[in-house]
Amino acid sequence: MSTPPPRRAPAGAAVLREDVTEAIRAAVFEELAAVGFARMSIEGIARRAGVGKTAVYRRWKSKLSLVLDLVGAVAEQGMPAPATGSLHDDVRALLEVAAQALRHPVASRVVPDLLVEAARNPEIADALRAALLDGRQGVVARIVHEAVARGDLPDGSDPARALDLVLGPLYWRLAVVRTELPEGYVDELARAAVAALRAG
């Protein structure tokens, strides 16, 4: 039985160039940071990306679908789980990575704006939950599991509580209050979080 010839795209079918797609995604971050979701437009995104509006609409049907796709892509990248062999060092490494992400000039403007939109739009809320919470829950759960296995934490330690204790204060300062971290804050927070986790 002969092998069928490979299928070719129909004549006239649009071939989506990856470099154009990436330029549009970068433009979305810039546009969100500059004007926010409510004022963001496909026209503004296309202008920043140096493409026509049709290039955007070929890939996404609306600005909402575009932003949801972008947030989903960020979520898929995930956050690497530290594996230092020490609970304190794992917690400190996690805090350092999270602080760098939250202090990023674009993220510091985009995340608070999308959180406001999430209160009005369940689709954005679900996408942000996946991007900001689900991946971090997995990382913290692994840190807690390994700490319990080493005897650094008691059996039954709750990863959800650990997530609140470790990242809650950092998020409050950088994303809500939006203040710079004092010198030594990450070290102090790591020590306090580990002490609270060990206290049970």
Contacts in CASP RR format, 6 or more apart in sequence:
PFRMAT RR
TARGET T0000
AUTHOR 0000-0000-0000
METHOD contacts of the structure
MODEL  1
MSTPPPRRAPAGAAVLREDVTEAIRAAVFEELAAVGFARMSIEGIARRAG
VGKTAVYRRWKSKLSLVLDLVGAVAEQGMPAPATGSLHDDVRALLEVAAQ
ALRHPVASRVVPDLLVEAARNPEIADALRAALLDGRQGVVARIVHEAVAR
GDLPDGSDPARALDLVLGPLYWRLAVVRTELPEGYVDELARAAVAALRAG
9 15 0 8 1.000
14 58 0 8 1.000
16 58 0 8 1.000
16 59 0 8 1.000
20 49 0 8 1.000
20 51 0 8 1.000
20 55 0 8 1.000
21 59 0 8 1.000
23 49 0 8 1.000
23 50 0 8 1.000
23 51 0 8 1.000
24 45 0 8 1.000
24 46 0 8 1.000
24 49 0 8 1.000
24 51 0 8 1.000
24 55 0 8 1.000
24 56 0 8 1.000
24 59 0 8 1.000
24 66 0 8 1.000
25 70 0 8 1.000
25 73 0 8 1.000
26 49 0 8 1.000
27 44 0 8 1.000
27 45 0 8 1.000
27 46 0 8 1.000
27 48 0 8 1.000
27 49 0 8 1.000
27 50 0 8 1.000
28 40 0 8 1.000
28 45 0 8 1.000
28 66 0 8 1.000
28 67 0 8 1.000
28 70 0 8 1.000
29 70 0 8 1.000
29 106 0 8 1.000
29 110 0 8 1.000
30 48 0 8 1.000
30 106 0 8 1.000
31 40 0 8 1.000
31 41 0 8 1.000
31 44 0 8 1.000
31 45 0 8 1.000
31 48 0 8 1.000
32 40 0 8 1.000
32 67 0 8 1.000
32 106 0 8 1.000
32 109 0 8 1.000
32 110 0 8 1.000
32 113 0 8 1.000
32 114 0 8 1.000
33 105 0 8 1.000
33 106 0 8 1.000
33 109 0 8 1.000
33 110 0 8 1.000
36 109 0 8 1.000
36 110 0 8 1.000
36 113 0 8 1.000
37 63 0 8 1.000
37 67 0 8 1.000
37 113 0 8 1.000
37 114 0 8 1.000
37 117 0 8 1.000
37 124 0 8 1.000
38 117 0 8 1.000
40 63 0 8 1.000
40 67 0 8 1.000
41 63 0 8 1.000
42 53 0 8 1.000
42 56 0 8 1.000
42 57 0 8 1.000
42 62 0 8 1.000
42 63 0 8 1.000
42 66 0 8 1.000
43 53 0 8 1.000
45 56 0 8 1.000
45 63 0 8 1.000
45 66 0 8 1.000
46 52 0 8 1.000
46 53 0 8 1.000
46 55 0 8 1.000
46 56 0 8 1.000
49 55 0 8 1.000
49 56 0 8 1.000
56 66 0 8 1.000
59 66 0 8 1.000
60 66 0 8 1.000
60 69 0 8 1.000
64 121 0 8 1.000
64 123 0 8 1.000
64 124 0 8 1.000
67 114 0 8 1.000
67 124 0 8 1.000
67 127 0 8 1.000
68 123 0 8 1.000
68 124 0 8 1.000
68 127 0 8 1.000
71 114 0 8 1.000
71 124 0 8 1.000
71 127 0 8 1.000
71 128 0 8 1.000
71 130 0 8 1.000
71 131 0 8 1.000
72 127 0 8 1.000
72 130 0 8 1.000
72 131 0 8 1.000
74 131 0 8 1.000
75 127 0 8 1.000
75 130 0 8 1.000
75 131 0 8 1.000
75 134 0 8 1.000
75 135 0 8 1.000
78 135 0 8 1.000
79 94 0 8 1.000
79 97 0 8 1.000
79 98 0 8 1.000
79 101 0 8 1.000
79 135 0 8 1.000
79 136 0 8 1.000
79 139 0 8 1.000
80 97 0 8 1.000
80 139 0 8 1.000
81 138 0 8 1.000
81 139 0 8 1.000
81 142 0 8 1.000
81 143 0 8 1.000
82 89 0 8 1.000
82 90 0 8 1.000
82 93 0 8 1.000
82 94 0 8 1.000
82 139 0 8 1.000
82 143 0 8 1.000
83 90 0 8 1.000
83 146 0 8 1.000
84 90 0 8 1.000
84 93 0 8 1.000
85 146 0 8 1.000
85 150 0 8 1.000
86 152 0 8 1.000
87 143 0 8 1.000
87 147 0 8 1.000
87 150 0 8 1.000
87 152 0 8 1.000
87 153 0 8 1.000
87 194 0 8 1.000
87 197 0 8 1.000
88 190 0 8 1.000
88 191 0 8 1.000
88 194 0 8 1.000
90 143 0 8 1.000
90 146 0 8 1.000
90 147 0 8 1.000
91 143 0 8 1.000
91 166 0 8 1.000
91 190 0 8 1.000
91 193 0 8 1.000
91 194 0 8 1.000
92 186 0 8 1.000
92 187 0 8 1.000
92 190 0 8 1.000
94 139 0 8 1.000
94 140 0 8 1.000
94 143 0 8 1.000
94 166 0 8 1.000
94 167 0 8 1.000
95 166 0 8 1.000
95 167 0 8 1.000
95 170 0 8 1.000
95 186 0 8 1.000
95 189 0 8 1.000
95 190 0 8 1.000
96 186 0 8 1.000
98 136 0 8 1.000
98 167 0 8 1.000
98 170 0 8 1.000
98 171 0 8 1.000
99 170 0 8 1.000
99 174 0 8 1.000
99 181 0 8 1.000
99 186 0 8 1.000
101 107 0 8 1.000
102 108 0 8 1.000
102 111 0 8 1.000
102 170 0 8 1.000
102 171 0 8 1.000
102 174 0 8 1.000
102 175 0 8 1.000
103 174 0 8 1.000
108 174 0 8 1.000
108 175 0 8 1.000
108 178 0 8 1.000
111 132 0 8 1.000
111 175 0 8 1.000
112 175 0 8 1.000
112 176 0 8 1.000
112 178 0 8 1.000
114 124 0 8 1.000
114 128 0 8 1.000
115 128 0 8 1.000
115 175 0 8 1.000
117 124 0 8 1.000
118 124 0 8 1.000
118 125 0 8 1.000
118 128 0 8 1.000
119 125 0 8 1.000
136 163 0 8 1.000
136 167 0 8 1.000
137 159 0 8 1.000
137 160 0 8 1.000
137 163 0 8 1.000
138 159 0 8 1.000
140 159 0 8 1.000
140 162 0 8 1.000
140 163 0 8 1.000
140 166 0 8 1.000
140 167 0 8 1.000
141 159 0 8 1.000
143 162 0 8 1.000
144 153 0 8 1.000
144 157 0 8 1.000
144 158 0 8 1.000
144 159 0 8 1.000
144 162 0 8 1.000
144 197 0 8 1.000
145 159 0 8 1.000
147 153 0 8 1.000
147 157 0 8 1.000
147 197 0 8 1.000
148 154 0 8 1.000
148 155 0 8 1.000
148 156 0 8 1.000
148 157 0 8 1.000
152 198 0 8 1.000
153 197 0 8 1.000
153 198 0 8 1.000
154 198 0 8 1.000
154 200 0 8 1.000
157 197 0 8 1.000
157 200 0 8 1.000
161 197 0 8 1.000
162 193 0 8 1.000
162 197 0 8 1.000
165 193 0 8 1.000
165 196 0 8 1.000
165 197 0 8 1.000
166 189 0 8 1.000
166 193 0 8 1.000
169 189 0 8 1.000
170 181 0 8 1.000
170 186 0 8 1.000
170 189 0 8 1.000
173 179 0 8 1.000
173 181 0 8 1.000
173 185 0 8 1.000
174 181 0 8 1.000
END
